[in-house]
Amino acid sequence: MSSLLDRVEERGRQKGLDEGHQEGFREGADQKCLENIRSLMESMKLTAKQAMEALKIPESEQSKYIARL
């Protein structure tokens, strides 16, 4: 019985690690996108909206970046 519980616990731990890695990857991608938006705004004197259009960020995602700028 202990072996079964150990396997279940290991699966749960692995699932948690996998979800953490995925969340970290998404956060890193979002952070890089914000850096790119800021860079275009500064170097090209674009508005946030223009920078996101230049980067082809979907309109459905633009509000989350606006909130973080």
PyMOL commands that set and color helices and strands:
alter all, ss='L'
color gray80, all
select helices_A, chain A and resi 2-44+48-54+59-68
alter helices_A, ss='H'
color red, helices_A
deselect
rebuild
show_as cartoon
